[in-house]
Structure formats: structure tokens, C-alpha cells
Amino acid sequence: MVRRVAGRYDGGMRNVSRRVVSMAAVAGVVVASGVSLGQAGRAPVAEVPYPPTTSKYDEPNLILPMLLMFLIIGAVVGASCIPSKRGHQD
């Protein structure tokens, strides 16, 4: 709907801006889909490289993480046990 406001026509630009935005969105989708479809084809690899395997498996060290966990838990419990020095005016 076009209406006349202060000597000029209003309402037409709103439709134009919607069309421009919608066309820009469609163009963005087309460009993005073209880029993603272009990535689908990969060059054939002659041989797939695999990471080297080790013959020696070490047992994980559990003492240090457990000590660190107890230290952190102890610090949290200790900090929560400290009484707050709140007076009767709080």
C-alpha cells in the first residue's frame, strides 16, 4: 500500500528493501552451496598414512591427579568452613 506522507510517497521502499534482502539471502545460499559442493570431490590418495604404533604401553599415573583432586576439594571445603565476619548491622 502506497500512501502519501508530507508531500512524498511512502511504502514502496519497504517492499524494495524486502526484495533486496530476500534476493541477497538467496544469492548467499547459492554461493554457499556451490562452495560446499565443490569440496565434495577429493583427489584420490595413493596410500593412507597411519600413525605409528608403539609396542610399549605405560600404565597411567593416578597418584598425582588424585592428590590434586583432594587438594582442590580440601581448599573448597576449607574455604567454605571459614566463618564470615558479619556484624549485626548487615
C-alpha distance (Angstrom), angle and dihedral (degrees) to the residues before:
residue distance angle dihedral
M1 . . .
V2 3.78 . .
R3 3.77 117.9 .
R4 3.74 132.3 -179.4
V5 3.81 114.7 -117.8
A6 3.81 122.3 177.9
G7 3.78 95.2 -21.8
R8 3.79 97.3 -46.1
Y9 3.77 136.4 82.4
D10 3.78 118.9 -103.7
G11 3.79 131.4 -171.2
G12 3.77 100.1 48.7
M13 3.80 94.5 86.6
R14 3.77 91.1 54.8
N15 3.80 91.0 60.6
V16 3.80 92.1 44.2
S17 3.80 92.6 51.7
R18 3.80 90.7 49.7
R19 3.78 90.3 51.7
V20 3.79 92.0 48.3
V21 3.79 91.9 49.4
S22 3.79 92.8 47.6
M23 3.82 92.1 47.9
A24 3.80 90.3 48.6
A25 3.80 89.9 51.1
V26 3.80 91.7 50.2
A27 3.80 90.6 47.9
G28 3.80 90.2 50.4
V29 3.80 91.4 51.8
V30 3.80 91.7 48.4
V31 3.81 92.6 49.7
A32 3.80 93.2 45.1
S33 3.80 92.9 48.6
G34 3.80 90.9 48.8
V35 3.78 91.3 52.4
S36 3.79 92.9 47.2
L37 3.81 92.7 47.6
G38 3.79 89.5 49.8
Q39 3.79 89.5 59.1
A40 3.79 93.3 55.2
G41 3.79 95.5 80.1
R42 3.79 111.8 71.8
A43 3.75 127.6 -175.1
P44 3.81 112.9 -104.8
V45 3.78 113.8 -101.1
A46 3.79 116.1 -138.2
E47 3.78 95.4 -148.2
V48 3.78 129.0 5.3
P49 3.80 109.7 -129.1
Y50 3.79 115.0 -132.5
P51 3.79 125.8 -161.3
P52 3.78 115.7 -104.5
T53 3.78 117.2 -97.9
T54 3.76 124.3 -135.4
S55 3.75 124.3 -138.0
K56 3.81 93.8 -153.1
Y57 3.80 119.3 71.2
D58 3.78 115.4 -169.4
E59 3.76 121.0 -152.7
P60 3.78 111.3 -115.4
N61 3.79 116.7 -106.4
L62 3.80 107.6 -115.3
I63 3.80 100.6 173.2
L64 3.81 98.7 75.8
P65 3.84 96.4 47.9
M66 3.82 90.4 46.7
L67 3.82 91.9 50.4
L68 3.79 90.6 48.1
M69 3.81 90.7 49.7
F70 3.81 92.4 50.7
L71 3.80 90.3 46.9
I72 3.80 92.7 52.7
I73 3.81 93.3 44.4
G74 3.81 90.3 47.5
A75 3.81 91.1 50.9
V76 3.82 91.6 50.4
V77 3.83 93.5 46.8
G78 3.81 91.4 44.0
A79 3.80 92.3 50.4
S80 3.79 91.6 48.8
C81 3.83 91.4 51.3
I82 3.81 93.6 57.0
P83 3.81 107.0 104.0
S84 3.76 116.3 -122.6
K85 3.78 114.4 -121.9
R86 3.75 98.6 -130.5
G87 3.72 119.3 159.3
H88 3.75 129.8 -148.3
Q89 3.82 91.1 -96.7
D90 3.83 96.1 66.6
